[in-house]
């Protein structure tokens, strides 16, 4: 084999390697986006569960005292975090839809 043939083969192999690396980077980005989306959904579910628990605790207690007030305050705190996560999910969804077009 001549040196020209070897260099052409090497160039083809390096070109294929570059294409594979580019594909791997794109797939990695997609996986990271999906993991972030799943984490946001898990946070949303966790906050919703916490809000339900605080409502239930306040209803079960039945009195209008400091415990009930603490439950309401915790509910309000978790509700604001829940709304932040929902906002991030909405932004993330919009970016996913725009990337698909």
VENRAZI-V945728 format. One record per helix or strand of 3 or more residues. SS is the DSSP state (helix for helix, strand for strand). FROM is the first residue (numbers start at 1). LEN is the number of residues. Records with the same first field share a line. If there is no record, write none. Layout:
BEGIN
SS=FROM-LEN, FROM-LEN
END
This chain:
BEGIN
helix=3-59, 66-35
END
